[in-house]
């Protein structure tokens, strides 16, 4: 199913997107990423799975030094991985 997003592309650009609250206040929210092909066209997106206050606390306490489950989506929003 992931092939529907990746296709025959030899390279993918993955760019993390930030929300204004993260930038201004410094709090971590669920990580989101845009997936782009070699030409820069958006071919999908990915988002971190996080549930509840406990996950929010761990995100802000450990930042990048923690496990995260990432889901991949087609541009229309259907989950593929």
N, C-alpha and C positions, 0 to 999 in steps of 0.2 A: 504494500500500500504506500509506503514511503516513496516508491519510485514515481508515483504520480506527481510529487512535488519536485524531487531531484531530477527525474528524467535522464536525459543524455548529457547533462551539464558536466563539464570537466572540473569546474570550480564553482564554489558558492561563497558569497559574501554574507557574513552574519554580523548584524549590527544591533547592539542592545539599545532599546529605547528607554528613555527616562521620563518620569512624570515631574511636573513642576514641584509637587510636594517633596519629592526626593531631592531635587536640586536645592530648593530654598531651605528646607528644614533638616535635611541630612538623614531622614528616616528611610530605611529600605522597604520597598514594596515588592510584590511579586515581579520577578524578572520577566521581561518580554523582549523578544528578538525578531527582527525582520530578516527574512531570507531572500537574497537577491542573486540573480544570475550574473554572468560575466559582463553584460551590458548595463547592469544596474536595475533591471526590471524586477519588480517584486514578484516572487514566485511562491511565497508562503510566509508563514510566521510561526514562531514557537513561543510557548509560555510555560512558566514554572507552575507546578501544582503546589498549592499551599492552602491548608485549611486551618481556620481557627486562630485564636489568640496565641496559642503555644508556638505555632509556626512563625507568626509575626515576631514574637519575642526572640526565637532562635535566629531568624534572619537578621535582626538588629544587633544581637549579641555577638554572633559569629561571622556575620557578613559573608565573605567569599569562602571561608574555611568551614564549609558545611556541605552535606549532601543535598541534592535537589533533584526532583523528578521533573523532566521537561517533556511536554507534549508538542507535536508538530501538527500544523494545520495547513490546509490548502487556502488560497486567497479568499475563497467563499466562506470559510469558517468550518469546514468539515475536518474532523480530527483524522489524521492518517498515521500517526505514530506516537 
